[in-house]
Amino acid sequence: MFFERHLFYFLVDILYKIILFFPALFVTIILKTRSIKQQEIEHSWWVADADGQILGRFASQIAQILRGKHKPDFTPHMDMGDCVVVVNAEKIRVTGKKKTNKEYFRHSGYPGAQSFTNLKLMRKTHPERIVKNAIRGMLPHNRLGRKILGHLKVYSGSDHPHHAQNPKVMEF
């Protein structure tokens, strides 16, 4: 045991001296993760047609584009997603019994001032809120999520005022 320990330290000492005197033989490769800067981020524009799409599946795909997860240099703490224009929000589909059972909750901040709205009434009055609420739930619930939600534009009709940005059509 005593001899084996001294032999081990002797070999380690010899290896240390070889590395010290001949560093060119032991080249180390240093890999660094490159983080993207805010100036290098490009926000492109997309237009998505919600006609006949299922709400949850559609919202998850839009949330990934808004977040920027489709880009190879995705950074979780930065707003690097694209801007998305959703048209035909009133023609979105839901499955199961959500047409009758789904409710949206609001609260004004005053005691007892909570209100519930079902999907049927929401579709008549504010159909764009259906899509926007579904996408909001799939984004981070912090300052970054609120900033990313600003890149989402939802319209109930088939026309939108963002033709100047030359949005690409999103295929599903």
N, C-alpha and C positions, 0 to 999 in steps of 0.2 A: 504494500500500500504506500509506504513511504517513498520507495523507488519510483512507482508509477506517477505519483504526484510531481516529483522533481523532473521526471522525463516530460510530462505534460507542460510544465512551466518553461522548461528548456526549449521545447519546440515552439511554444508561443512566442518566446523571446526572439528566436531565430526568424520566425515569420514577420514579426514586427520590424526587425532590422532590415529585412529584405524589402518590405513595403516602404520603409523610410528612405532607403538609399536608392531604390529603383522605382520611383512613382510612375514612370511612363509605362511600366508593364501592367499597372493596375488602374486603368482608365475607368472613372466613374461617370455614368450618364445621369445628369440631373434633369428631371422632367418637372416642368412647372405647369400648373393649370392656368390657362390664360383666361382672365375675366374680361368680359366685354364692357366697354365704356358707354355712358349714356349717349354720347355724340355718335357712336357707331350704330345705334339701333335705328332700323328703318321700319316705319309703320305703313304697311300696304293696306289697301281697302278691298273688302270682299262684300258681295251681295248674296244673301241666302234667301231662297224662296221657301216659306213654311207651308205651302199649300200641300195638304195631304200627309205631312210629316207627323210622326208621333212625338209628343211634347218632350218627354224625358230624354229620348235618344237624340233628338234635334238639339236640345239645350246643352247636352254634354259635349257635342261636337263643336258648337259655337263657343262654349266656355274654354275649350282647349285652344281654339284659334285666338280668342281674346287674351288668354294667358301667355301665349307664345310657345307652347309646348311642342309645336310642329317645327320649330326652328332648331338647327343643330347646336347653336350657342345659347340655349335656354339657361337663364339664371333665375332661380326661384324668388330672389328678393327684389327683382327689378321689373318695371313695366315695359315689357318688350314685345307684347302681342300686337296683333293687327286690329284695324277698325272693321267692324262688321255691321252691315245694313241688313236688317231682316224685314222682308216684305210679306204681305198676305198673312199677317198674324191672326186674323180672324178665322182662317181656314185650317188652323192647327188641329190635330186629332188627339184624343185621349182614349185610353183603353180601359176596360173593366167598367166599374160602377162610378168612375170619377165624374162622369157627366152630372150625376145627381148628388153624390156624396162629398165631393171635394169642396172645402171651404177655405177662404182666405181671411186671415186675421189682421186687424188693424187696431191700434190704440192711440188715442190722442194725447195721453199723458195725464189726463184728469182721472180721478177715482171713478170707477164704474163706467168709463167711456170707451169700452171695447166694442168693436163691431165686427161681425162676421158677414162675408159675402160669398155666396156659392158660385160655382163655375158658370152656371147658366146665366146669371145676372152679370157677372164680370165679362162674359163674352159679348153681351149686348151693349154694355156701357163702355168698358175700356179693354178691348181685346189685346192691345199691345202690352198691358200689364201682366197678362198670363205668361207670355214668353219671357218678359223681363224678370219676373219673380222667380221663374224656374232657373234662369241663367244666374241670377244673383245668388241663389242657394248653392251653386256649384263653384263659386269663386271664393277666394280667401275672405274671411270675415274680419277685415281690418282696414287700415288706410289704403293699402295697396289694392284691395278688392274694390273699394269705392272709386279709386282712380281708374282702375281697369274698366269698371262698369260705364264710365264716361265715354269709352270707345264703342259702345253698343248703341245703335240707332234702330228702333223698332217702329214700323208703320203698319197700319191695318189694311191699307190698300196696296195695289200693285205698283204704285208710283212713289218715288222718293226724290228729295231735292239734292242728292249727292252725286249727280252725274258728272260734275266737274272733276271729281277725284278719280275717274275712270276705274270703278271697282271691277274686280274679276268675279266671274260667276262661280259660286261654290257648288260643286256637284256632290250629291248624296247617293 
